Amino acid sequence: MLDYASTLTSVTGGKGEFHLTFSHYSQVPAKIGEKIVEGAKAAEAKS
């Protein structure tokens, strides 16, 4: 999505625009959630 704005500007000669809106949150699977929490705790312990 980050490259899309510059590509759109190039293709449309600066006249194109788009709007990005939040859609929804999704629940993270338990195993991935545990890894995220562990990583956050490790980062917090380092600082």
ABEGO torsion letter per residue (X at the ends): XAAAAAAAAAAAGGABBBBBBBABBBBBBAAAAAAAAAAAAAAAAAX
